[in-house]
Amino acid sequence: MKRKVLVVLLLVASMGAAKAQCEKFCNKTLKNAEKQLSLQLKDAYENDRIPRTVNEENEIHWAKQRFDWTEGFFPGTCWYMYEFTGDAKWKKAGEYFENMFYEHRKLTTNHDLGFVFNCSYGNGYRLTDNEKMKEVMIEAAKSLSTRFNPNVGCIKSWDVTGGWQAKRGWKYPVIIDNMMNLELLFEVSKLTGDDKYKNIAITHANTTMKNHYRPDNSSFHVIDYDPETGKVRNRHTAQGYAHESRWARGQAWGLYGYTVCYRYTKDPKYLEMAKKIADFIMTSKEMPADRVPYWDYDVPEKAKAPRDASAAAITASALIELGDYAGKKYLDEGVKIVESLASKNYMAKIGTNHNFVLMHSVGSIPHGAEIDKPLNYADYYFVEALLRLRTK
């Protein structure tokens, strides 16, 4: 009996030591990120713009002012820094930079309002209880909801009346990325008590589960629907290597999205889906040893293929949350990815990399955009992963 008690005590002590070590690692990494982001904040104030990435001329590329799907990530990261440090400068920054796109809450021409307003105003409201931020979230959710077609059962991603999308022959394209915009709808239903937003999110998630996923639990990027009948017209890609290939960030979006669905609904089918996607990612033979994927799992000549730290950061954050619901193996995998991203191979030295935290992400190789560059959303999800991990 005494021996059993001793074993339990040793196990508890070991767990306590591991927790302390994990918290120490996260705090150290977040402090370094805060130093880097402080320099980026100075650049952002001086230019009065939101940093997005670095262009081919090795200059900061700022988010477009008319609308940019990435515009919410930098102020969202500022809110995370406020959560970590308690320093009012980050609260001020979050408020200042999210106000730059305040008017975009009424846009009905884009599906990315969830990304934009949940990552920025959503975090701001969570940390301040500012009722004005809540109202912005509600208005953005109303705008996003207008893009839902009950015949299809999904929120339309891109309009196809102009731009490169018009050349693809699509009628009603829905991308796996859209799973990330559902969190805003779930949250607004929670805030208002109005289930219409949640019901749209659930229907979209169910339709996506049915049509986006292959037998191996990998995801297509684009499903094109007939808006009148809801039938699938095409299964394509826009940012992956090929229509049948497994675009790395797409797999991450799906994992994160279904984990969020389970968080809000506690429906076991979403937990099962998240686990299936996670298991696909974790057991893929195409995954490098350091757990940072190539930009597409199926790209040939991998020795020359860019990695995508943004996909790794999104995956890590999702796995850390999934570990709360589905077991330690998912948390452990998230830890491995975070440790890899925090290494010198991916985390930039302070004052370099135009003051972005992570190096080596990929925007869209088929579009020739943001290849092996830092990205503001890679930083956002990396910081989020660290904040989640430090409390485990």
N, C-alpha and C positions, 0 to 999 in steps of 0.2 A: 504493500500500500504506500509506504513511504517513498519507494522508488518511483511509483506512478506519479505521486505528487511532485517529486523532484523533476521528472521529465516534463511535466506540464509547466512548472515554474521556469525551467530552462527554455522551453518553447516560447513562453510569453516574453521572457527577457530577450530572446533572439528576435522575436517579432518587433519588440519595442526598439531594439537597436537598429533594425532594418528600417523602421519607420523614421527614426531620427536621421539616419543616413540619407534617406530619400528626401526628407524635408530640407536637409542641408544642401544637397545637390540642387534641388529646385530653387531654393532661395539664392544660391550663388549664381545660377544660370539666369534667373530673373533679374538679379542686380546688374549683371553684365548687359542684359538686354535693355534694361532701363537706361543705362549709360549711353548705349548706342541710339536708342530711340529719343533720348534727350537732344542729341545732335541732330537727328532727323526733324524733330519738332522745331528746332531753330530754323532749319532750312524751310520748313513748311510755313512758318510765320513770315519769314523774309520774302517768300514768293507768294504768299497768301493763296496757296494751292494745296491740294491733297496729293501726296506722293503715291505713285502707283508702281513704278518699276524703273528700269534703266534702259535707255534706248541704244541703238547701234553706234551712236556717236559718243557713248559713255557719259551721257548726261541724264539727270533725273527726268523721267517721263511722268508728267502730272496727269491726274485723272481729268477726263473731259468735263467741262463745266456744264454742258447741256444735259448730259446724263451719262453716267459711267457705272457699270455694274459693280465696280470695285470701290466706289466712293465711300462706302460705309465702313470699310475695314480699318483704315487708319484711325478715325475717331473711336472705333470700337476698341482698338488696341490701346488708345489713350485711356479709355475707361478701365480696361484691365490693369493698366499701370496705376491708375488711381486706386483700384481695389487692392493692389499689392502694396503700394507705398503709403497710401493715405495722404499723399502730397496734393494740395489743392491745385497745383499747376496743371496736373493731368485732368482734373475735373474741368477746369477752365478750358483746356485744349479740346476735350471731348465735346463740350458744349459749342465751342467756337467753330470747329470744323464740321460738325454735323449740321450746324445751321446753314452751311454753304449750300446744302441740297434740300433744305426745308420744303421748298416749293415742289419738289419732285414727288412728294407724298400723294399728289393728285394725278400722277401720270397713269394712264391706262394702256399705254402702248408698249409696256415692258413687263416681263415676268419676274424681274430680279428685285422687286421691292422688298421681298423677304430678306434677302442678303443685305440690302442697303439699310433698311430701317430696323431690323431686329438686332443686327450686330452693333449698330450705333445707338439709336434711341432706346432700343430694348435693354441694352446694358446700362445706359444712363438712367432709365427709369428704375431698373432693378436696384441700382446703388443709391438713388436719391429720392425715389417716390415723387418725382416731379410730375404733377398732373398734366402739364403741357406736353411732356414727352409721351405720356400715355395717349393723349388725344392724337398726336402725330401717328403713333402706331395704329390706332383704330382707323384713321383716314387712309393710311397706306394699305391696310388689310382690305378695306372697302374697294380701293382701286384695284388691288391684285385680284380680288374675287370676280371682277368683271370679265376676266380672261378665262373663266371656267365655262366649259361647254358640257351640259349634262348628257348630250348625245355621245360624246367621247368619254366623259368621266375624268377629264384632265384639264389642268390649266394650260393654255396655249403658251408655248415658249416664245417663238419668234413670229412676228408678222412677216408675210412673204410677198409683200407688194413692192419691195425695193431692196437694194443692197445685194450682197452675195447670196442671201437666203432665197431671193426671187429666182435665182438661176438653177436651183436644185430640183424644181418640179414638185415641191412639197405643197400640201394644202393645209395641214394642221400639225406642225412639228412639235413634239414634246421631247425634251432632253432629260437625261437622268439627273442633271444638275438641279432640276426643278424640285427635287426632293428636299433641297435645302431651303426652299422658300416656304415650306409648310409650317415651320416652327413659328413664324409670325402669326399665321392663322390660328394655330393651336393656342398660342399665348393670348391673342386678342379675345378668343372665346372664353378663356379663363378669366380675363380681366373684365369682360362685359357681361358674362353669363349668357351670351347669345351663341347658340350652338351652330349657327349657319356657317361660320368660318371653319370650325372644327370638322363639320360634315363634308365640306369641300375638300379639306386636307385628307380626310379618311378615304373619300372616293378616289382622289388622285393617287394616293398611296396604293390602294387596292388594284387600280387599273394598271399602274406601273409595275406592280409585282407580277401581274398576269402577263404583260406583254413585253417588258424590257429584259427579262432574265432568261438566260439559257439553262439547259440542264446542269451545267457545271457551276451554276450560281454566279456567273459573271454577267455583266450588263452590256447591252448595246448602248450606244450613245443617243441616237435619235430614232424615235418611232414616229412615223408620219401617219396620221389618221385621216379618214374621210370624215369631215365635220358633220355631215348629214347622217351617216349610218354608224359612225364610231368604229368601223372596221379598219384594221391595220393595212396601210397601203405599202409601206416600205420600212425596212429596218436598216438604218444607215449610220454613218458617223459624220461628224463635222470637224472634230479635233483629233481623232484617233488615226492610227496608221491605215486602217482599212475598215470597211463596213463590218466584217466579221471579227475584227481584232478587239482586244480588251484594253481600252484606253485607261491608263492608270488612275487619273484623277476621277474619271467616271465611277470606277469601283469604290473610291473613297467617298464620293458624294452619296452613293447609295447606302453604304454602311452607316454613315453619319445620319442620313435621313431616316432610316428605319429604326435606328437607336432612339432618335428623337420621338418617332411615332410611338414607340413602346413607352417612353417616359411619360407621355401625356395620356395615353389610352389604357396602358397595362394590358393590351390585347396580346395574348401569347403568340399569335401568328406573326406579329411584327418582331418580337424577340427572336422567334425561330428564323425569320428572314435575315435579321441582323447577324445572327450566329452563322448562318450559311454563307453569307457574304464574307464575314470575317475569316471563316475557315478556308474559303477559297483563297483569300489574300495570303493567309498565313502559311498555307501548304503549297502555294504555287512554286513550281520548279523554276519559274522565270524570275523569282524574287532574288536579288543579290544578297550576299551574306550580311551586308550592313543594314538591310531592311528598308532601304530607300529605293523605290522602284525606278526602272526605266520609264520614260514618258508613256510608253505603250508596252504592255507585256509581250506582245507578239512582234515587235519591231525586229528586223534582222540586223546582223552585224552589231550585236549589243556592245562590243568593245568600243564602238564609236558613238553609241547612242547616248544622248543626254539623260541624266537622271531628273526626277521631279520631286524636289524637296517639299513642294506644296502638297502633293498627293500624300507624302509620308506624314506631314504635319496633321492633315485632316484625319487620316487613318488613325494616328496615335491618339488624338483627342477623342475620337469616337470609341476606340478600344478601351480607353481608360474609363469612360462612362459605362460601356458595355460590361466591363468587369464587375461593376456594382450589381448587375442584373443576372449575369450568366457565368460567373466564376473567374478564378484567379488567372487562368491561362490567358485570358484576353487582356487583363491588366498587365501581366508580365510581358506580353508582346508589345503593348503600348509603351512600357518602360524601355524596352530594347530600342524602339524607334526613337524615342525622345533622347536617349543617351547618344545614339548615333548622330542625330541632328545637332546635338550640343557639342559635338566634337569639332576639331579644327577643320575637318573636311567639309562641313556645311555651315557652321556658325562663324560669321565674319569677325575679324579683329575689330576692336572698337576704333572708329574713325575711318574704316575702309568700307567698301561695298556701298558707297553713297549712303551710309548709315542705315541701310536695311540690315535686319538681324541675320537672316538666312541667305545663303548663296545657292545657286544651282537649282532653279525651278524652271518650269516650261509653261508658257501660256498656250500657244497653238502653233505647232510645227507646220501643219498644212497651210496655215495663213502666213507663215514666215514671221510670226510675232512672238516676242519675249522668249527667245530660246536660250537656255542656260543663263537666266537672269534672276535677280531677286524680284519677289512679288509681295505686295502688301498683304495679300491674304495668306501667304505662307507664314509670314510673321504673326498674323492674327491667330491662326490656329495653333502655331507653336507655343505662343504665350498662353493661350487657353489651355493647351495640354499640360503645361507646367503648373498652372494654377490649380487644375484639377488634380494633378498628381501629388502636389505638396500636402494635400489634406488626407491622403490615403494612409 
